[in-house]
């Protein structure tokens, strides 16, 4: 591994794979950095070595990653795997931890394609053994063909919850219930978005097929759920909630025995590295998350930094791949590998296809808004699991005059644990905004400082 590359791409998901493969084809000296052992990211995790059975139960969309991985591996781009990025500064010096040794790499252009993370869904009992995110359940399925035993319940909202239910059914897992916490946005909001989503009708058909499969399997689906709680002593024993349509209709208290509860409330951009590089963020009221400010080419507010895929804003695998290719065209133009006409000519079909794949987003974002109860939970609910800080302590800090998450961190240690605020950052900001009446733009987000991943003094010294 060298200590300098013309182009450094971080993240080997759809956006990063496409960006690195195209860069190598255009003659750029490019390296792709990723913390996994094999390329694919979360969406295409382990696709290169997926077993024959996995190809059936994970679905056709998963298999789309195989030719993309092969394209990258055959491109000649340098692949730096099993590498954790623990440091990045505004000079684009990047610190990598590989096999217990710290390496520093510099670059002329940086493409960040670090993907998304699941939106935190804090609720009573979410720290119990047996409760995990739906994404974690999917990782186990993709990487090791591991499936839960005992009674399984899925709870939350969003397309990923439907996909995992479908995948589990293909494996033969009995799902005891699906608990839908999605607030109903109303047809007046959804129908205009549905009309604009028609160019991406294949996404609509796929979602409909998931719903029909779930219905055919006879899985109980509870709608309009509130007061969701995971209950148990040393581990998860049951899931309790209130179900009903409201508006005068009877609300019913329900308790379901369960050994595994998979939670999901959509995904949000993974902003750690864009923040570290100094990129400007803005609040997206539709996706209800922060996103990285960029143009169509992926150019961020920092001259040498481009962003692609879900780490900029949530767009999905196909759109992320296309954004990665646009980033590479822009980087190649900036590095004088292609001229402006070549860039624009090569981008014409990519932009057209990207527009189609993005047309589904407003519909999905409007149809599956996150429930406020799990963005601003009750006082007793644990928010920062690393430092054991609950929502009441964060509200109290806000009442004492803390106007942003970094002040709350100083008062409560919230965000100081091993995850560095990844699992609580968005919830902390939402709680402060709710308590003070400020906007999310006024409240802001946790300040990011290295090391982004745990690193020992011995590993730091071993450079």
Secondary structure, 3 states (H helix, E strand, C coil): CCCEEEEEEECCCHHHHHHHHHHHHCCCCEEEECCCCCCCCCCCCCHHHCCHHHHHHCCHHHHHHHHHHHHHHCCCCEEECCEEEEEECCCCCEEEEECCEEEEEEEEEEEECCCEEECCCCCCCCCCCCEEEHHHHHHHHHHHCCCCCCCEEEEEECHHHHHHHHHHHHHCCCEEEEEECCCCCCHHHHHHHHHHCHHHHHHHHHHHHHHHHHHHCCCCEECCCEEEEEECCCCCCEEEEEECCCCCCCCEEEEEECCEEEEEECEEECCHHHHHCCCCEEEECCCCEEEECCCCCCECCCCCEEECHHHCCCCCHHHHHHHHHHHHHHHHHHCCCCCHHHHHHHHHHHHHHHHHHHCCHHHHHHHCCCCHHHCCCCCCCEEECCCCEEHHHHHHHHHCCCCCHHHHHHHHCCCCCCCCCCCCHHHHHHHHHHHHCCCHHHHCCCCCCCCCCCCCHHHHHCC
